[in-house]
């Protein structure tokens, strides 16, 4: 027996009506174009969502350090204070923090007092360091406080320091928990992004006395 030859597989059936066949072909093309546009639009939307989410994560983890100084403490007590504050929304990892007078960085309280008359024994001075530590968002850390004494010699030294504290400059380099780093200065300037913070070549103010 000889089998009948297999006929050709049917493809897209045509109606035989030219205008209808043309309309169906155009509809298929339009559907393909719409599917492609939808895919591209969805991709762009997802990219925007990822970028927005990344921006929100950075905004919620960005520290901003500021150095402030004053000469009055509550309740109306005469006291010099040097305070480092983190006004940002994230924890700051402070790599180095310089306090300088006339461009010369100081290591500690003794070098700072060298610029004014030596304090009398009746002075009450507290110090702290900020470099090499973490500062949570909203923390205010007093790196130096000095109460004004009623002893004339001590009061004179306090007045001298009060008159020169505005001449101090500070520079800090700090990073977020995400590894992004910035440098900033005393005033409320916008932190400048840097690739990394390197403590080499910088003299961090340690707070403690230096002999």
Secondary structure, 3 states (H helix, E strand, C coil): CCCCCCCCCCCCCCCCCHHHHHHHHHHHHHHHHHHHHHHHHHHHHHHHHHHHHHHHHHHCCCCCEEEEEEEEECCCEEEEEEEEEECCCCCEEEEEEEEEECCEEECCHHHHHCCCCCCCCCCEEEECCCCCEEECCCCEEEEEEEECCCCHHHHHHHHHHHHHHHHCEEEEEEECCCCCEEEEECCCCCCEEECCCCCCCCCCCCCCCCC
